[in-house]
Amino acid sequence: MKRIALIIFVGAALLTVSCSRQKETAASSEKKPLLVKTEAVKRATLSNSLNFKGTVLAWKTANITPDASGRIGRILKKPGDRVQKGELLAQLDMVSLELQLRQARAATAVAEASYRDAKLNFERMKKLYENRAVSQLQFEKAQLAFDAADTQFKSAGASLDLVEYTRKNSYMRAPFSGIVTAKLMEEGDQINPMMGMGTSILTLMDLSKVKVVVDVPAEEIEQVREDSPCRVRVASLSEEVFTGRVYAKNLAADPTSKTFKVEIAIDNPGTRIKAGVYADIAIEVARREGVLVLPLAALLPDGTVMVHAGGKAVRRPVTVGARNEAVFEIASGLREGEVVLVEGNYDLQDGTAVTVQGAGK
């Protein structure tokens, strides 16, 4: 019996000590304000954007290839070289072309001589026929010979023109100013442009500007306007934000994806943005000037904020207007300059003592 009484006594003592410690801890918490961070309500420009991903493309791209087949004689530029419009980039082997040109000129000269002879003979036979000095058969033979010589002369001239055209186009020049970005063949290789893709000697790109093509869903395309400003981040320069503008959008949806192609132009001084890299695009679709804003972190799930007033966190309901990925508009409930908790503001009781550190202190 005594042992039971002793156990009850010890248990009661321990319970009393535990409760006492809890009260001391609670009192200590009440005395020590919580650390929080704040921001002052301020006026700013609030923009809303649609976000997309795309691939950077050169403003212009040209695959340098001749119009005629042949052996590559010289390649004068290499990847990384900057060239001006009209500058010579490569040429075909000219030995065979020079021989073809000499042959075509000789054939044309022969055809011209035959034409002149046939013409003189026809004119002479025509006069004789008119004077009834030759038969109709003889006249017709002279006329046929003249027509044949005329056709041969024209054919030889066309062949000469073709060889001269081929010779001229064997010199491949830059169609615009830009940078050589790829060398795809070597000197001595045989090239045949009729084979289609994969028969280019060099690739030339204009990177003074670049573009990104994005696919915009049908339900968002009406928000996108030509000349809408854009913010652009590229994978290779992720710490920088570049600016661009919408310069074209398709008026018809892709038949498969049902999305609309939109093209964004981006100035690229120093050609720092490279073609082929991934890009994140934010197209601005709405903009409001001089509205009261706070960071999104200040807004609690129940539509209230915690205002810092007199060293305490005071709960205040607010009406939220527009918002974007960083801030929200305060339509009512707060005045410019009021200080609001943006960190440490969750799970606070109304009137909790707080100590401010950082911005807005």
Secondary structure, DSSP 8 states (H G I E B T S, - for coil): -HHHHHHHHHHHHHHHHHHHHHHHHHHHHHHS-EEEEEEE-EEEEEEEEEEEEEEEEEEEEEEE--SS-EEEEEE---TT-EE-TT-EEEEE--HHHHHHHHHHHHHHHHHHHHHHHHHHHHHHHHHHHHTT-S-HHHHHHHHHHHHHHHHHHHHHHHHHHHHHHHHHHTEEE-SSSEEEEEE---TT-EE-GGG-TT--SEEEEEEEEEEEEEEEETTTGGG--TT-EEEEEETTEEEEEEEEEEEEE-SS--TTT-EEEEEEEEE-GGG-S-TT-EEEEEEEEEEEEEEEEEEGGG--TTSEEEEEETTEEEEEE-EEEEE-SSEEEEEES--TT-EEEEES-TT--TTEEEEE-STT-
